[in-house]
Amino acid sequence: MYAFSVILSYMKSMKSRVAERGQVTIPKRLRDRLGVKPGTVLEFSEERGRLIAVKSGGTDPVTEVYGCLGKKINTDTVVAQLRARR
C-alpha cells in the first residue's frame, strides 16, 4: 500500500498551468517516463470529469514511408500498373 501512495503523491506533485491559448506543458519527468517525444500524437478524451491523454497508435507503416522513393502515386496505382503489364 505504501508504494501505491508514493506513486499517487508523485503524480499529484506534477502541475502545469493552461496557457491563454489552451496549451499545456507536460512535465519533463512525465514525458520521459511515458516516452512522449516531439511529434508524438496524443488522443484526448474526458472520463468522469478527468482529462485523459493517450498516445495514439500512429499511422500504419506503409503510410509512414509513402513517397520516400520520390514516386507521387499510391500503392493501388502501382499494383494496377504492374498487373496491366502481364
C-alpha beads as a LAMMPS data file, in Angstrom:
LAMMPS data file: protein, C-alpha beads

86 atoms
85 bonds

1 atom types
1 bond types

-500.0 500.0 xlo xhi
-500.0 500.0 ylo yhi
-500.0 500.0 zlo zhi

Masses

1 110.0

Atoms # bond

1 1 1 0.000 0.000 0.000
2 1 1 2.905 2.361 0.740
3 1 1 4.286 2.107 -2.826
4 1 1 0.875 2.970 -4.236
5 1 1 0.590 6.111 -2.090
6 1 1 4.111 7.156 -3.127
7 1 1 3.111 6.828 -6.793
8 1 1 -0.035 8.867 -6.174
9 1 1 1.889 11.626 -4.419
10 1 1 4.444 11.607 -7.247
11 1 1 1.675 12.046 -9.794
12 1 1 -0.082 14.763 -7.778
13 1 1 3.101 16.815 -7.476
14 1 1 3.292 17.431 -11.227
15 1 1 1.325 20.509 -12.164
16 1 1 1.059 22.631 -15.260
17 1 1 -0.905 25.801 -15.948
18 1 1 -3.158 26.125 -19.002
19 1 1 -1.904 28.996 -21.162
20 1 1 -4.143 31.626 -22.716
21 1 1 -4.449 29.661 -25.973
22 1 1 -5.237 26.383 -24.184
23 1 1 -1.713 24.981 -24.340
24 1 1 -0.313 22.849 -21.532
25 1 1 3.279 21.745 -20.954
26 1 1 3.610 18.108 -19.918
27 1 1 6.227 17.933 -17.143
28 1 1 9.556 16.508 -18.363
29 1 1 9.662 13.699 -15.784
30 1 1 6.271 12.502 -17.004
31 1 1 7.213 12.836 -20.707
32 1 1 10.372 10.813 -20.087
33 1 1 8.552 8.181 -18.060
34 1 1 5.827 7.719 -20.684
35 1 1 8.001 8.102 -23.777
36 1 1 6.239 11.219 -25.044
37 1 1 8.650 12.823 -27.505
38 1 1 8.363 15.685 -30.001
39 1 1 5.984 14.586 -32.737
40 1 1 4.100 12.132 -30.507
41 1 1 0.376 12.311 -31.258
42 1 1 -1.907 12.277 -28.217
43 1 1 -5.617 11.479 -28.284
44 1 1 -7.684 13.338 -25.685
45 1 1 -10.922 12.240 -24.082
46 1 1 -12.950 13.011 -20.968
47 1 1 -13.911 10.414 -18.402
48 1 1 -15.928 11.276 -15.295
49 1 1 -14.596 14.847 -15.211
50 1 1 -10.976 13.864 -15.889
51 1 1 -8.927 14.716 -18.941
52 1 1 -7.385 11.562 -20.418
53 1 1 -4.471 11.730 -22.871
54 1 1 -3.346 8.535 -24.618
55 1 1 -0.516 8.114 -27.104
56 1 1 -2.064 7.491 -30.492
57 1 1 -1.243 4.284 -32.307
58 1 1 0.073 6.449 -35.127
59 1 1 -0.191 5.662 -38.785
60 1 1 0.407 2.368 -40.473
61 1 1 3.972 1.628 -41.674
62 1 1 3.058 1.971 -45.365
63 1 1 1.698 5.473 -44.821
64 1 1 4.858 6.384 -42.895
65 1 1 7.094 5.662 -45.908
66 1 1 4.676 6.843 -48.611
67 1 1 6.582 8.910 -51.131
68 1 1 10.048 8.088 -49.773
69 1 1 11.174 6.853 -53.205
70 1 1 10.110 10.032 -54.937
71 1 1 7.051 8.426 -56.519
72 1 1 3.921 10.502 -56.147
73 1 1 1.484 7.635 -56.717
74 1 1 -0.130 5.342 -54.172
75 1 1 0.240 1.578 -53.803
76 1 1 -3.046 0.744 -55.545
77 1 1 -1.916 2.597 -58.667
78 1 1 1.465 0.819 -58.697
79 1 1 -0.193 -2.583 -58.313
80 1 1 -2.668 -1.785 -61.118
81 1 1 0.226 -0.780 -63.412
82 1 1 2.146 -3.962 -62.617
83 1 1 -0.902 -6.137 -63.310
84 1 1 -1.526 -4.349 -66.604
85 1 1 1.958 -5.309 -67.827
86 1 1 1.215 -9.038 -67.641

Bonds

1 1 1 2
2 1 2 3
3 1 3 4
4 1 4 5
5 1 5 6
6 1 6 7
7 1 7 8
8 1 8 9
9 1 9 10
10 1 10 11
11 1 11 12
12 1 12 13
13 1 13 14
14 1 14 15
15 1 15 16
16 1 16 17
17 1 17 18
18 1 18 19
19 1 19 20
20 1 20 21
21 1 21 22
22 1 22 23
23 1 23 24
24 1 24 25
25 1 25 26
26 1 26 27
27 1 27 28
28 1 28 29
29 1 29 30
30 1 30 31
31 1 31 32
32 1 32 33
33 1 33 34
34 1 34 35
35 1 35 36
36 1 36 37
37 1 37 38
38 1 38 39
39 1 39 40
40 1 40 41
41 1 41 42
42 1 42 43
43 1 43 44
44 1 44 45
45 1 45 46
46 1 46 47
47 1 47 48
48 1 48 49
49 1 49 50
50 1 50 51
51 1 51 52
52 1 52 53
53 1 53 54
54 1 54 55
55 1 55 56
56 1 56 57
57 1 57 58
58 1 58 59
59 1 59 60
60 1 60 61
61 1 61 62
62 1 62 63
63 1 63 64
64 1 64 65
65 1 65 66
66 1 66 67
67 1 67 68
68 1 68 69
69 1 69 70
70 1 70 71
71 1 71 72
72 1 72 73
73 1 73 74
74 1 74 75
75 1 75 76
76 1 76 77
77 1 77 78
78 1 78 79
79 1 79 80
80 1 80 81
81 1 81 82
82 1 82 83
83 1 83 84
84 1 84 85
85 1 85 86
